[in-house]
Amino acid sequence: MVRTTFSGREVVKVLRDHGYTPKTRSGSHVRLRYEHPETGEVRNVDVPQHDEIAIGTVRSIADQCGAKDFEAWCKWIDENS
């Protein structure tokens, strides 16, 4: 079974290591931006800086990142955090 519980800090670290850049911070949320180098597609991802992000929020973050497979995305976050 894949781990699906992460802190905001873990998620932000992995996304930053893979090309996402922090753009704004509003309250306890960080907005990261990614622009695909070949297609120019832009993704904005909002990550709450909580010690434990609720599973529904983790799913929303994965969707914002364009993940097609939630479990594979969680495994990727876990392996890179």
C-alpha positions in Angstrom: 0.0 0.0 0.0 1.2 3.5 -0.9 1.6 6.2 1.7 -0.9 9.0 1.1 -0.3 11.2 4.1 2.2 14.0 3.6 3.2 17.3 5.1 3.0 20.5 3.1 6.8 20.9 3.5 7.4 17.4 1.9 5.2 18.2 -1.1 6.7 21.6 -1.7 10.2 20.2 -1.5 9.6 17.5 -4.1 7.8 19.9 -6.5 10.5 22.5 -6.2 13.2 19.8 -6.9 11.3 19.0 -10.1 10.9 22.4 -11.6 8.1 24.1 -9.7 8.8 27.6 -8.5 7.1 29.3 -5.5 5.1 32.4 -6.7 3.1 33.6 -3.8 2.3 32.8 -0.2 -1.2 33.5 1.2 -1.7 32.6 4.8 -0.7 29.0 5.3 -0.7 28.2 1.5 2.1 28.3 -1.0 1.4 28.7 -4.7 3.9 27.0 -7.0 4.1 27.4 -10.8 5.4 25.0 -13.4 5.8 25.8 -17.1 6.5 22.8 -19.3 9.7 23.6 -21.3 8.5 22.0 -24.6 4.8 22.7 -24.7 4.6 25.9 -22.6 1.7 24.4 -20.5 1.5 26.2 -17.2 0.3 24.6 -14.0 -0.4 26.4 -10.7 -0.5 24.3 -7.6 -1.6 25.5 -4.1 -0.1 23.5 -1.2 -1.2 24.1 2.4 1.7 24.2 4.8 0.2 21.9 7.4 1.9 19.1 9.2 -0.5 16.6 7.7 -2.5 17.4 4.6 -6.0 15.8 4.4 -6.3 13.0 1.7 -8.8 15.0 -0.3 -6.4 17.9 -0.4 -3.6 15.6 -1.5 -5.8 14.3 -4.3 -6.5 17.9 -5.3 -2.8 18.8 -5.4 -2.1 15.7 -7.5 -4.9 16.8 -9.9 -3.4 20.3 -10.1 -0.1 18.7 -11.0 -1.7 16.7 -13.8 -1.3 13.3 -12.2 -3.2 10.6 -14.1 -2.6 8.0 -11.4 -3.0 9.1 -7.8 -1.2 6.2 -6.2 1.8 6.5 -8.6 2.0 10.3 -7.8 2.0 9.5 -4.0 4.7 7.0 -4.5 6.7 9.6 -6.5 6.3 12.1 -3.7 7.3 9.5 -1.0 10.4 8.4 -2.9 11.6 11.9 -3.5 10.9 13.5 -0.1 
